[in-house]
């Protein structure tokens, strides 16, 4: 399901009370707030769905065939999703 299909499905479930434009705005704001919260270092928990957390990936050492020597990568951060146990 892509974003357009999700908006169409939500609109059908709610009936004609909310337009698809308003649903799109609400969905975009929810994603924006989720991103901002994760960047701040706080987890985002949606009851019955799961949690999003920002995970630190430490630097690692690997052999570069191109350079012919060992290189250390930069550490990074990655968003991780943990599904809810209740289904």
C-alpha positions in Angstrom: 0.0 0.0 0.0 1.4 3.4 -0.9 0.6 6.8 0.5 -2.2 7.5 -2.1 -3.9 4.2 -1.4 -3.6 4.8 2.4 -5.3 8.2 2.1 -8.0 6.8 -0.2 -8.7 4.0 2.3 -8.8 6.3 5.3 -11.2 8.6 3.4 -13.5 5.6 2.6 -13.4 4.4 6.2 -14.4 7.8 7.5 -17.0 8.5 4.9 -17.4 12.0 3.4 -16.7 13.8 6.7 -13.1 14.6 5.9 -11.6 15.4 2.5 -8.6 13.6 1.1 -6.6 16.9 1.2 -7.1 17.2 4.9 -6.1 13.5 5.5 -3.0 14.1 3.4 -2.1 17.2 5.5 -2.7 15.2 8.8 -0.6 12.3 7.5 2.3 14.6 6.4 2.2 16.4 9.8 2.3 13.1 11.7 5.4 12.0 9.7 7.1 15.4 10.2 6.5 15.3 13.9 7.7 11.7 14.1 11.0 12.7 12.3 11.5 15.7 14.5 11.0 13.6 17.7 13.4 10.9 16.5 16.1 13.5 15.6 15.7 14.9 19.2 16.6 11.4 20.4 13.2 10.4 21.8 11.5 7.1 20.8 8.0 7.3 19.1 5.6 4.7 20.4 2.3 4.0 18.6 0.1 1.7 20.8 -0.9 -1.5 18.9 1.5 -0.7 16.0 5.1 -0.5 17.3 7.9 1.8 18.2 10.4 3.8 16.2 13.8 4.4 17.9 17.0 6.1 16.7 19.9 3.6 17.0 23.6 4.5 17.0 25.7 2.4 14.6 29.3 2.5 15.9 32.2 2.9 13.5 33.7 -0.3 12.2 37.0 -1.3 10.8 37.1 -3.1 7.4 39.6 -3.9 4.6 39.3 -1.8 1.5 40.2 -3.8 -1.6 40.5 -0.5 -3.6 42.9 1.1 -1.2 44.6 -2.1 -0.1 44.5 -1.2 3.6 42.2 -1.2 6.6 39.8 1.7 6.9 37.5 2.8 9.7 34.0 3.9 8.7 32.1 6.7 10.3 29.6 6.0 13.0 26.0 6.8 12.0 22.4 6.7 13.2 19.6 4.6 11.9 15.9 4.5 12.5 14.7 1.1 13.8 11.1 -0.1 13.9 10.1 -2.6 16.7 6.6 -4.0 16.0 4.1 -4.2 18.8 3.6 -7.6 20.5 -0.2 -7.2 20.6 -1.9 -8.0 17.2 
